[in-house]
Amino acid sequence: MKVKARLAPMSCPEKYWNKTTTIETPEGLPEELIEATKEIYPDIKNGRAKNHKVKRKAIELYNTIYATNYSTGTNCSSCLSSVLNGIKNIYNKYGR
């Protein structure tokens, strides 16, 4: 995990990979995923999940939308920040 965290803000000088500090919101999301985002975002918007069940649901939703494989029990602040920012981007795009 330390190697991944150190390489994430860098890009390859040979252009084999790019920086991974930005999250791109996928286009054409199904309506049920947008509705799930609208339901869960108010419970995590301050950066702290209301309870463990909400945290688990948010990570599962993020994994589904962005095709990642974060553990639902993770306490990694970087991972949880990515989850919050990803869901926040979708909420801002579709939820208002």
C-alpha positions as CSV (number, residue, x, y, z in Angstrom):
1,M,0.0,0.0,0.0
2,K,2.9,2.4,0.7
3,V,4.3,2.0,-2.8
4,K,0.9,2.7,-4.3
5,A,0.4,5.8,-2.2
6,R,3.8,7.1,-3.1
7,L,3.3,6.5,-6.9
8,A,-0.3,7.8,-7.1
9,P,0.6,11.5,-7.4
10,M,3.4,10.8,-10.0
11,S,3.1,10.1,-13.6
12,C,5.5,7.8,-15.6
13,P,8.2,9.7,-17.5
14,E,7.7,7.1,-20.3
15,K,3.9,7.9,-20.3
16,Y,2.9,4.3,-19.4
17,W,0.6,5.6,-16.7
18,N,-0.9,8.9,-15.5
19,K,-1.5,10.5,-12.1
20,T,-4.3,9.0,-10.1
21,T,-5.2,12.0,-8.0
22,T,-8.3,12.8,-10.1
23,I,-11.6,10.9,-10.2
24,E,-13.6,11.0,-13.4
25,T,-17.3,10.6,-13.0
26,P,-18.6,8.0,-15.4
27,E,-21.2,9.1,-18.0
28,G,-24.6,7.4,-18.5
29,L,-25.1,6.1,-14.9
30,P,-28.3,4.1,-14.4
31,E,-31.1,5.9,-12.5
32,E,-31.0,3.5,-9.6
33,L,-27.3,4.3,-8.9
34,I,-28.1,8.1,-9.0
35,E,-31.0,7.6,-6.6
36,A,-28.8,5.6,-4.3
37,T,-26.2,8.4,-4.3
38,K,-28.9,10.9,-3.5
39,E,-30.0,8.8,-0.5
40,I,-26.6,8.1,0.9
41,Y,-24.8,11.4,0.4
42,P,-26.6,13.4,3.2
43,D,-25.4,10.7,5.7
44,I,-21.7,11.1,4.7
45,K,-21.5,14.7,3.5
46,N,-19.6,16.0,6.5
47,G,-16.8,13.5,6.0
48,R,-18.0,11.1,8.6
49,A,-20.5,8.3,8.1
50,K,-23.5,8.3,10.3
51,N,-22.9,4.6,11.3
52,H,-21.0,1.5,10.1
53,K,-23.9,0.4,7.9
54,V,-23.9,3.7,6.0
55,K,-20.1,3.5,5.5
56,R,-20.4,0.0,4.1
57,K,-23.2,1.0,1.7
58,A,-21.2,4.0,0.5
59,I,-18.1,1.9,-0.2
60,E,-20.2,-0.7,-2.0
61,L,-21.9,2.0,-4.1
62,Y,-18.5,3.5,-4.9
63,N,-17.1,0.1,-5.9
64,T,-20.1,-0.4,-8.2
65,I,-19.9,3.0,-9.9
66,Y,-16.2,3.3,-10.3
67,A,-15.3,-0.4,-10.8
68,T,-12.9,-0.5,-7.8
69,N,-12.4,-3.1,-5.2
70,Y,-12.2,-1.3,-1.8
71,S,-12.8,-3.4,1.2
72,T,-16.1,-2.5,2.9
73,G,-14.4,-2.5,6.3
74,T,-11.5,-0.2,5.4
75,N,-10.4,2.5,7.6
76,C,-7.8,3.9,5.2
77,S,-8.3,7.6,5.2
78,S,-7.2,7.9,1.6
79,C,-9.6,5.3,0.4
80,L,-12.5,6.8,2.4
81,S,-11.7,10.2,1.0
82,S,-11.8,8.8,-2.5
83,V,-15.2,7.3,-1.7
84,L,-16.6,10.6,-0.3
85,N,-15.2,12.6,-3.3
86,G,-16.6,10.2,-5.9
87,I,-20.0,10.1,-4.4
88,K,-20.0,13.9,-3.9
89,N,-19.1,14.4,-7.6
90,I,-22.1,12.4,-8.6
91,Y,-24.4,14.1,-6.1
92,N,-23.3,17.5,-7.3
93,K,-23.8,16.5,-11.0
94,Y,-27.2,14.7,-10.7
95,G,-28.5,15.4,-7.2
96,R,-29.3,19.1,-7.2
